[in-house]
Amino acid sequence: MSNEEQLSLFGGDSEPVGESQPSTTQFDAIPSDVSVAVPRGTYSDLEALANHCNHCQRCGLAATRTQAVVSRGNPNADIVVIGEGPGQHEDERGLPFVGRSGELLEKIFASVNFNSEEDIYICNVVKCRPPKNRNPNPDEIEACKPYLLEQIRLVDPKIILLTGAVAVKSVLKEKRGITKIRGQWFEWENRLCMPIFHPAYLLRNPSREKGKPKWLMWQDMQTVRSKLEELRSN
């Protein structure tokens, strides 16, 4: 696949100190009581985590969701992609990145020969749709963050891609704008993280000219592809 053909596919703080298991009473209370801590090692597998997410009432977003949106992709993937939160299509289908942004994300993966069902695990900072697709507020992010940290631990990826400012701030606590830091590698919890543009931003900036967001995103994804091959060979 030539560079031109590849680019054309774009067409459209954790607290991991040790691991512990909460008591049965504490574990059962996690979805209903935000004051209940969720220490590292709480969940034995992603199925148990998803069950709690689907019944979660830890913040006000539960009152307006159609269903929780936990994840899609390969639970053993080398790459985890983290978005900010579900939109309308995701809320209706129960899967992250399945609207127009999701379609573009699939094309972005394909441009560097990634398959979302084999190479990628996709999730969000919050598992329930914020009303009118607003950004999740800090309380909502903190209520849901234990689920996200456990997802990362259980999948155990080599690389984490943070799509957009909300994901970057939630994980890295980075205050600089996404345009300043996209494409750069950050180390977080002994993992490599890269901030990348959110697909919705690319939809609003459709030009593929050199230096434009879609072109920059393609460069970033080629860097990710190369880095993953390097990590797999070590």
C-alpha positions in Angstrom: 0.0 0.0 0.0 1.5 3.3 -1.1 1.7 6.4 1.2 -0.9 8.1 -0.9 -3.3 5.1 -0.7 -2.8 4.9 3.1 -3.5 8.6 3.6 -6.6 8.4 1.4 -8.2 6.0 4.0 -8.7 9.0 6.2 -11.5 10.2 3.9 -14.0 11.0 6.3 -3.5 10.0 38.7 -3.6 6.5 39.5 -2.7 4.8 42.8 -1.2 1.5 41.8 0.6 0.6 45.0 0.2 -3.2 45.3 -3.0 -5.1 44.6 -5.8 -5.9 47.0 -9.2 -7.4 47.0 -12.1 -5.5 48.7 -14.4 -7.4 51.0 -17.5 -8.9 49.5 -19.6 -6.2 51.0 -17.4 -3.5 49.7 -17.2 -5.1 46.2 -21.0 -5.3 46.0 -21.3 -1.7 47.0 -19.0 -0.3 44.3 -21.7 0.4 41.6 -24.0 2.2 44.0 -21.7 4.1 46.3 -19.1 6.5 45.0 -17.4 6.7 48.4 -16.4 3.0 48.2 -12.8 2.8 47.0 -11.9 0.6 44.0 -8.2 -0.4 44.7 -6.0 -1.9 42.1 -6.8 -5.6 41.6 -10.4 -5.2 42.5 -11.6 -7.1 39.4 -10.5 -10.5 38.4 -11.6 -10.1 34.8 -13.2 -7.6 32.4 -16.6 -9.4 32.6 -16.9 -8.6 36.3 -15.9 -5.0 35.6 -18.5 -4.7 32.8 -21.2 -6.1 35.1 -20.5 -3.3 37.6 -20.4 -0.6 34.9 -23.8 -1.8 33.5 -25.3 -1.4 36.9 -23.4 1.7 38.0 -24.9 4.6 39.8 -21.7 6.3 41.1 -22.5 9.6 39.4 -25.5 11.5 37.9 -24.9 10.3 34.3 -26.6 7.0 35.2 -29.9 8.8 35.4 -29.9 9.8 31.7 -28.0 7.0 29.9 -29.7 4.4 27.7 -27.0 1.9 28.6 -23.4 1.9 29.8 -20.7 1.9 27.1 -17.9 -0.2 28.4 -15.6 -1.2 25.6 -15.1 -3.0 22.2 -12.1 -4.7 20.6 -9.6 -7.2 21.7 -9.3 -7.6 25.6 -5.7 -8.8 25.0 -4.7 -6.0 22.6 -1.3 -4.3 22.6 -3.0 -0.9 22.1 -5.7 0.7 24.2 -7.5 3.7 22.8 -9.2 6.0 25.3 -11.9 8.5 24.3 -13.8 10.9 26.5 -17.3 9.5 26.7 -20.2 8.0 24.7 -22.2 10.0 22.2 -25.7 9.4 21.1 -24.9 6.4 18.8 -22.7 4.9 21.4 -25.3 5.3 24.1 -27.9 3.6 21.8 -25.7 0.7 20.8 -23.7 0.2 23.9 -20.3 0.3 22.1 -17.7 3.1 22.0 -16.8 4.9 18.7 -19.5 3.6 16.5 -20.8 6.8 14.9 -19.1 8.9 12.3 -16.1 9.4 14.6 -15.9 5.6 14.9 -16.1 5.1 11.2 -13.2 7.5 10.7 -11.2 5.9 13.5 -11.5 2.5 11.7 -10.1 4.1 8.6 -7.3 5.6 10.6 -6.4 2.1 12.0 -6.6 0.6 8.5 -4.2 3.2 7.1 -1.4 1.6 9.2 -2.7 -1.9 9.0 -4.4 -2.2 12.4 -7.6 -4.1 12.9 -9.8 -2.9 15.7 -11.0 -6.4 16.5 -7.5 -7.8 16.8 -5.0 -5.0 17.6 -7.1 -2.5 19.6 -9.1 -2.3 22.8 -11.3 0.8 22.9 -12.9 2.4 25.9 -13.8 5.8 27.3 -13.0 8.0 30.4 -16.6 7.8 31.4 -18.9 4.9 30.5 -22.2 6.9 30.3 -23.2 9.6 27.9 -23.1 13.2 29.2 -26.3 15.0 28.3 -26.2 16.8 25.0 -22.7 15.4 24.5 -21.1 17.9 26.8 -17.7 17.2 28.3 -17.9 15.1 31.5 -17.3 17.1 34.6 -14.5 16.4 37.1 -16.8 14.5 39.6 -18.1 12.3 36.8 -14.6 11.6 35.6 -13.4 10.7 39.1 -16.4 8.5 39.8 -15.6 6.4 36.7 -11.8 6.6 36.7 -11.4 3.4 38.9 -13.1 1.4 36.1 -10.8 2.9 33.5 -7.7 2.1 35.6 -8.8 -1.5 36.1 -9.5 -1.8 32.3 -5.9 -0.7 31.6 -4.5 -3.1 34.2 -6.5 -6.1 32.9 -5.8 -5.5 29.2 -2.2 -4.7 30.0 -1.4 -2.9 26.8 2.0 -1.8 25.5 0.7 1.5 24.2 -2.1 3.8 25.2 -3.6 6.3 22.7 -5.4 9.3 24.3 -8.0 10.8 21.9 -8.6 14.4 22.7 -8.1 16.8 25.6 -10.5 15.1 28.1 -8.7 11.8 27.9 -5.3 13.5 28.1 -6.2 15.5 31.1 -7.9 12.6 32.8 -4.9 10.2 32.5 -1.8 12.4 32.2 -3.0 15.4 34.2 -1.5 17.4 31.3 -2.7 20.9 30.9 -1.2 21.8 27.6 -3.5 21.8 24.6 -3.7 18.7 22.4 -2.2 20.6 19.4 0.9 21.2 21.5 1.5 17.6 22.6 -0.1 15.3 20.0 2.3 12.8 18.6 4.6 12.9 21.6 5.4 10.0 23.8 4.7 10.2 27.5 5.4 7.5 30.1 2.6 6.8 32.6 2.6 3.8 35.0 5.4 2.3 33.0 3.4 2.4 29.8 3.9 4.5 26.7 1.1 7.0 26.0 0.5 9.2 23.0 -2.1 12.0 22.8 -3.8 12.1 19.4 -6.5 14.2 17.8 -10.1 13.0 18.4 -11.7 11.7 15.2 -14.5 14.3 15.7 -11.9 17.1 15.4 -10.7 15.5 12.2 -14.2 15.5 10.8 -14.4 19.2 11.4 -11.0 19.6 9.7 -11.2 17.4 6.6 -8.2 18.6 4.6 -5.5 16.0 4.0 -2.9 18.7 3.0 0.6 18.5 4.6 0.5 20.1 8.1 -3.2 19.8 8.5 -4.8 17.7 11.3 -5.5 14.6 9.2 -2.0 14.6 7.8 -0.5 15.0 11.3 -2.7 12.2 12.5 -1.4 9.9 9.8 2.2 10.7 10.8 1.3 9.9 14.4 -0.2 6.6 13.5 2.8 5.6 11.5 4.9 6.4 14.6 2.6 4.2 16.7 2.9 1.4 14.2 6.7 1.6 14.2 6.9 1.8 18.0 4.6 -1.3 18.4 6.8 -3.3 16.1 9.8 -2.3 18.0 8.2 -3.2 21.4 7.1 -6.6 20.0 10.6 -7.4 18.8 12.2 -6.7 22.2 
